[in-house]
Amino acid sequence: MNMIGFHNHKRHVRISYSVVIHLKWVEYFNNHIRVVK
């Protein structure tokens, strides 16, 4: 695997990971709001 491809792959993985964390946090936050109400 060449260096540029590896760098793009790492960046893509990091972005995907951030999106997953964000979705999980939003889901948790929505559940918390529902419980509070």
N, C-alpha and C positions, 0 to 999 in steps of 0.2 A: 504494500500500500504506500503510495507516495505521500509526501509531507502535506501537500495542500489538501488532498482528499482526507487525510487523517484529521487535519485541523477542522475542516468543515464538518466531519462526522462528530467530533467532540463538541463543536458549537451546537449542532443539531440536537445531540443528546442532552446538553445542558438546557436548551430551550424547552424541549419536551418535558424534562424533569420539572422545570419551573412551572409549566402549564399544569402538570398533574398536581403539584403541591398547591397551586392556586385553586384548582377545582375542588380539591379535598378541603381546603380551608373555607371556601365559599359554602360547600355542603355542610360542614360543621357549624359555620356561623348561622346558616339558615335554620338548622335543627335547633340551635341554641335559642334563636329568636322565637321559634315556634313553642318551645318548652316554656320560655318566660311568659309568653302570652297565654 
